[in-house]
Each structure stands twice: as C-alpha cells, then as structure tokens.
C-alpha cells in the first residue's frame, strides 16, 4: 500500500515547498525578523492551546470512528472488536492530505481496520457514515463562518469568493444527494446512469458497466447507512458531534495563533470566520491537502484584520501547526500503529 503512494508523497513534498515559497515570495507582509520577534513575544499558553487543537483534530475523529466500530460490529455473545480509532483517523488524515480529492484516506483507514479484524463490508459502511458526518459538519462550519462575520466573505477578492462558493455548493450538493437517495433512490440512479453514458459519448468513461455497478453499490451503501443512523440514533449523534468538534478544533488553530501573536479579543469573530471559510473553500479544488488554495484563502481573509502585523507570518505559522505538524504527527502514529498491529498479528498466529 505504501509503495503505491510514494509518487503522491513526492508530489506532496513538492507542493509543500511551492506553497511556502509562494507565500514567502509573493507576500509583502512576510518578514523573517518580524516573525522571530513575534515568536519571542508570543503568549506561550495560546501556542500550546493551538497545538492541542491540532492534536484534537486527530483525536476527535478517532473517537468518532471508535464509536462507529463498536456500534456496527457488536454481535451478541461475542467479545467486541478492539478498534484503534486514532490509528484509523491518522491514516485518513495523512493519506487524504497527500492525494487529490482525499481519494486515499478511506482505503488507508480500511486497510488498518482489516488488520484489526474488522470485516471489509462493515469497514466500508463505517467509513461512509464517517464521511457523511464529516460533510455535514463542514457544511455547518461554513454557514457559521458566514453568519459570524458576513463582511469577511464580501471583503475577499473575486477569486477567493468563487472558491468559497464552489466549496460550499459542493458540500450542499453532497448533502442533497444523500437526502435524495433516501427519498428518490431510483431517480438518483437514473440520473447517475445517464451521466455515465454521457461521459462515454465524450470518451471520458470506458468501462460503463463497471461504473454503473459502482454507482449501484454506492447507493446501496448509503441506504444501509441511513437505516443504521435511524437504528442507532444516540451513537450516530455522538459520532456526528465529534466530527463537528474535529472541524472546530481545526478552526481554533488559526484563532489561537492570532491570540498568541497579540491579537485583540474584539476581532475573534472575524478571525474565526476566516478560518471557517478557508475550510470550506479548500473543498473547491482537488488539490492534495488544499495546499496553495488554503494559503491563498487564509491570506485573503486575514489581510482584512487591521491589527495583524504580518498576515503572511500568521498564515505560515498557523498552517505550520494545523497542517504540516499534523501530517508529521500522523506519520508517527501510523508507524507506531503499524508496528503494534504487526506484533499483535504475530502473537495471534503463535
């Protein structure tokens, strides 16, 4: 699995270097000396809180996955499967960050789930449910970001506004598709099949039958997920709230770094709105980890806050904690978790 992802890892590193270079070279507000001075005078407690917010990003998703695993794999008279939600969360976050459209996050989580003895069919349902909660939580964050300070959105330049709007439309579209699957399953299937045949005419799709089978499988999975949501309401609410907390933990990182750098409490609604809108806007383009897009949106939003001495320094440090440090931590968790699972598998064989 890891060997297949090496090209994406290389692309991730290249894009990381390019994103940082773009912020540093293209922003007039970047100043190494000012950054050093700001860090020396920074309020340590807020920086520690920002790091904890980054850790909670992994932790809350891990808890949500643990709840889903325990709820959906429990069988009467059998010992519950011992899941490792933090490991599945780390796999999801890391592999989503290094591939476009987060395409490898779920398969990576499923791989580690299978090593814990979770059946593939059940892990697929668990991950689809978690994705639905993730999308719903992100849509709520986007609405809150706009509601808290609408002026921030209207103060963005045209490109930034467009990216945020596209991201929000995509999220609402995905939520709408799920609702329609519950109410208009056959209608959704007919539309999807027509789109596949249209793609065939444009020579964009070759294996029409294979693509239609995937659509049917996906629709069936969503229907199963809906049934499970209604049958296990308390567990599902808990998993959704944890996904929401995960989103807020990401939002908090930028806000806490702003406070650490001497920001005013009076501007917290605006900074929070910027952070919320960035999370939504990143969803507009299939770029690994939203690199480039997130930096651009963060700079566009933060430049509207008057008391920030250097928007580039704040953006770089905030992204350094919320994204790059998070990726480094997930790598450590994956290595430790993989070795632990290996030892556990060998012990079971013996």
C-alpha positions in Angstrom: 0.0 0.0 0.0 2.7 2.5 1.0 4.8 1.8 -2.2 1.9 2.8 -4.4 1.6 6.2 -2.5 5.3 7.1 -3.0 4.6 9.3 -6.1 1.9 11.1 -4.1 4.3 11.6 -1.2 6.8 13.2 -3.5 4.1 15.4 -5.1 3.0 16.4 -1.6 6.6 17.5 -0.6 7.0 19.5 -3.8 3.7 21.2 -3.4 4.5 22.0 0.3 7.8 23.6 -0.8 6.0 25.5 -3.5 3.1 26.7 -1.3 5.5 28.0 1.4 7.7 29.7 -1.3 4.6 31.3 -2.8 3.5 32.8 0.5 7.1 34.0 1.3 8.0 35.4 -2.1 4.7 36.9 -3.1 3.6 38.4 0.1 4.8 41.9 1.0 4.0 41.3 4.7 6.4 38.4 5.1 9.4 39.3 7.4 11.7 36.7 8.9 12.9 39.3 11.5 9.4 40.2 12.4 8.4 36.5 12.7 11.4 35.9 15.1 10.4 38.9 17.2 6.7 37.9 17.2 7.6 34.4 18.3 9.8 35.7 21.1 7.0 37.9 22.4 4.2 35.3 21.7 1.9 34.2 24.5 3.0 30.6 25.1 -0.3 29.4 26.6 -2.1 30.2 23.4 0.5 28.5 21.3 0.2 25.4 23.4 -3.6 25.6 23.0 -3.1 25.8 19.2 -1.0 22.7 19.2 -3.6 20.9 21.4 -6.2 22.0 18.8 -4.2 20.3 16.1 -3.9 17.1 18.2 -7.7 17.2 18.8 -8.2 17.1 15.0 -6.9 13.5 15.0 -8.3 12.6 18.4 -11.9 13.6 17.8 -12.1 11.7 14.5 -10.5 8.7 16.2 -13.2 8.8 18.9 -16.0 9.0 16.3 -14.6 6.0 14.4 -14.3 4.0 17.7 -18.0 4.7 18.4 -19.0 3.6 14.9 -16.8 0.5 15.0 -18.2 -0.6 18.4 -21.8 0.2 17.4 -21.7 -1.5 14.0 -19.6 -4.6 14.7 -21.0 -5.7 18.0 -22.5 -9.1 18.0 -24.5 -10.7 20.8 -22.5 -13.3 22.8 -19.1 -12.2 21.2 -16.3 -10.1 22.5 -16.3 -6.6 20.9 -13.6 -5.9 18.3 -10.8 -3.8 19.8 -10.6 -0.9 17.5 -7.8 1.7 17.2 -9.7 4.8 16.1 -6.7 7.2 16.5 -4.8 5.0 14.0 -7.7 4.9 11.5 -8.0 8.7 11.9 -4.3 9.2 11.3 -4.4 7.1 8.2 -7.4 9.0 6.9 -5.9 12.5 7.6 -2.4 11.6 6.2 -3.4 9.9 3.0 -6.2 12.4 2.3 -3.6 15.1 2.6 -1.2 13.7 0.1 -3.7 12.7 -2.6 -6.1 14.9 -4.7 -9.8 14.9 -3.5 -8.8 13.0 -0.4 -9.0 9.8 -2.6 -6.8 7.6 -0.5 -7.9 8.4 3.0 -10.7 5.9 3.3 -8.9 3.0 1.7 -6.0 3.6 4.1 -8.3 3.6 7.1 -10.0 0.4 5.8 -6.6 -1.3 5.5 -5.7 -0.7 9.1 -9.3 -1.7 10.1 -8.9 -5.0 8.3 -5.7 -5.7 10.2 -7.7 -5.3 13.4 -10.1 -7.9 12.2 -12.9 -5.6 11.1 -14.7 -7.1 8.0 -14.3 -5.2 4.8 -18.1 -4.8 4.3 -18.5 -3.3 7.8 -15.5 -1.0 7.5 -16.9 0.3 4.2 -20.2 1.3 5.9 -18.3 2.8 8.9 -16.2 5.0 6.7 -19.1 6.1 4.5 -21.0 7.1 7.7 -18.0 9.0 8.9 -17.7 10.7 5.6 -21.4 11.8 5.7 -20.9 13.2 9.2 -17.7 15.0 8.0 -19.5 16.6 5.1 -22.5 17.7 7.3 -20.1 19.1 9.9 -18.2 21.0 7.3 -21.4 22.5 5.8 -22.4 23.7 9.3 -19.0 25.3 9.8 -19.3 27.1 6.5 -22.7 28.5 7.5 -21.4 29.6 10.9 -18.4 31.2 9.3 -20.6 33.4 7.1 -23.1 34.1 9.8 -20.5 35.2 12.3 -19.0 37.9 10.1 -20.5 38.2 6.6 -18.2 41.2 5.9 -15.2 38.8 5.7 -16.7 36.9 2.8 -17.7 40.1 1.0 -14.2 41.5 1.7 -12.5 38.7 -0.2 -11.4 39.2 -3.8 -13.4 37.7 -6.6 -11.3 34.5 -6.9 -11.4 33.8 -3.2 -15.2 34.4 -3.1 -15.6 32.0 -6.0 -13.5 29.2 -4.4 -15.5 29.5 -1.1 -18.8 29.5 -3.0 -17.8 26.4 -5.1 -16.7 24.6 -2.0 -20.0 25.4 -0.3 -22.1 24.3 -3.3 -20.2 21.0 -3.5 -20.8 20.3 0.2 -24.5 21.2 -0.1 -24.7 19.1 -3.2 -23.3 16.1 -1.5 -25.8 16.5 1.4 -28.6 16.9 -1.0 -27.6 13.7 -2.9 -27.7 11.7 0.4 -31.2 13.1 1.2 -32.4 12.3 -2.3 -31.1 8.7 -2.1 -33.3 8.3 1.0 -36.4 9.7 -0.8 -35.7 9.3 -4.5 -33.4 6.4 -4.9 -34.4 5.3 -8.4 -34.4 8.9 -9.6 -30.8 9.4 -8.5 -29.8 6.1 -10.1 -31.3 7.1 -13.4 -29.6 10.5 -13.4 -26.2 8.9 -12.5 -26.6 6.2 -15.3 -27.4 8.9 -17.8 -24.3 10.9 -16.7 -22.2 7.8 -17.2 -23.5 7.2 -20.7 -22.9 10.9 -21.5 -19.3 10.5 -20.2 -19.0 7.5 -22.6 -20.0 9.7 -25.6 -17.4 12.2 -24.6 -14.8 9.4 -24.3 -14.3 10.2 -20.6 -15.5 6.8 -19.4 -14.6 3.5 -20.9 -16.0 0.8 -18.6 -19.7 1.8 -18.5 -20.9 -1.4 -16.9 -18.2 -1.3 -14.2 -19.0 2.4 -13.4 -22.8 1.6 -13.2 -22.1 -1.3 -10.8 -20.1 1.1 -8.6 -22.9 3.6 -8.5 -25.4 0.8 -7.5 -23.1 -0.3 -4.8 -22.6 3.2 -3.5 -26.4 3.9 -3.5 -26.9 0.6 -1.6 -24.2 1.6 0.9 -25.9 5.0 1.5 -29.3 3.3 2.0 -27.7 0.9 4.6 -26.1 3.9 6.3 -29.4 5.6 6.6 -31.0 2.6 8.2 -28.1 2.4 10.7 -28.5 6.0 11.6 -32.1 5.6 12.5 -31.5 2.3 14.4 -28.6 3.7 16.5 -29.5 7.4 17.0 -27.5 8.1 20.2 -24.3 6.6 18.8 -24.8 8.4 15.5 -25.4 11.7 17.2 -22.3 11.3 19.3 -20.2 10.4 16.2 -21.6 13.5 14.3 -20.9 15.8 17.3 -17.3 14.5 17.4 -16.9 15.2 13.7 -18.2 18.7 14.4 -15.7 19.1 17.2 -13.0 18.0 14.9 -13.9 20.8 12.4 -13.9 23.3 15.3 -10.5 22.1 16.5 -9.1 23.0 13.1 -10.8 26.4 13.1 -9.4 27.1 16.6 -5.8 26.7 15.5 -5.7 30.0 13.5 -7.7 31.8 16.1 -5.3 30.7 18.9 -2.2 31.6 16.9 -3.7 35.0 16.3 -4.2 35.5 20.1 -0.7 34.2 20.8 0.7 36.8 18.4 -1.0 39.6 20.4 -4.4 39.7 18.6 -7.3 41.5 20.0 -10.3 39.6 21.5 -12.6 42.1 19.7 -11.5 40.6 16.3 -12.2 37.0 17.2 -15.5 36.7 15.2 -13.7 37.9 12.1 -10.7 35.6 12.5 -13.0 32.7 13.3 -15.0 33.5 10.1 -11.8 33.5 8.1 -10.8 30.1 9.4 -14.3 28.6 8.7 -14.4 29.9 5.2 -10.9 28.5 4.4 -12.1 25.0 5.4 -15.0 25.3 3.0 -13.0 26.9 0.2 -10.4 24.2 0.3 -13.1 21.8 -0.8 -13.4 23.6 -4.2 -10.4 22.1 -5.9 -8.9 18.6 -5.9 -5.5 19.7 -4.5 -3.6 17.5 -2.0 -4.2 18.9 1.4 -5.6 22.1 -0.1 -2.1 23.3 -0.4 -1.9 26.7 -2.2 -5.7 27.1 -2.0 -5.7 27.2 1.8 -2.7 29.6 1.9 -4.3 31.9 -0.6 -7.7 32.0 1.1 -6.1 32.5 4.6 -4.0 35.4 3.3 -7.1 36.9 1.6 -9.1 36.7 4.7 -6.5 37.7 7.3 -5.5 40.8 5.4 -8.9 42.3 6.4 -8.0 42.2 10.1 -6.3 45.5 10.9 -4.2 44.6 14.0 -2.2 41.8 12.3 1.3 43.0 11.8 2.1 40.4 9.1 -0.6 38.3 7.6 2.0 36.1 5.9 3.8 35.3 9.2 0.5 34.4 10.9 -0.7 32.3 7.9 2.6 30.4 7.7 2.7 29.7 11.4 -1.0 28.8 11.6 -0.7 26.3 8.7 2.5 25.0 10.1 0.7 23.9 13.2 -2.7 22.9 11.8 -1.5 21.1 8.7 2.2 20.4 8.4 2.7 19.5 12.1 -0.5 17.4 11.9 0.9 15.5 8.9 4.2 14.8 10.8 2.3 13.6 13.9 0.1 11.3 11.8 3.2 9.7 10.2 4.5 8.9 13.7 1.1 7.4 14.7 1.0 5.3 11.5 4.5 3.9 12.1 3.8 3.0 15.8 0.4 1.7 15.0 1.6 -0.5 12.1 4.3 -2.0 14.2 1.9 -2.6 17.1 -0.5 -4.3 14.8 2.3 -6.5 13.4 3.2 -7.6 16.9 -0.4 -8.3 17.7 -0.9 -10.3 14.4 2.2 -12.4 15.1 1.1 -13.1 18.7 -2.3 -14.3 17.4 -0.6 -16.6 14.9 1.6 -18.1 17.6 
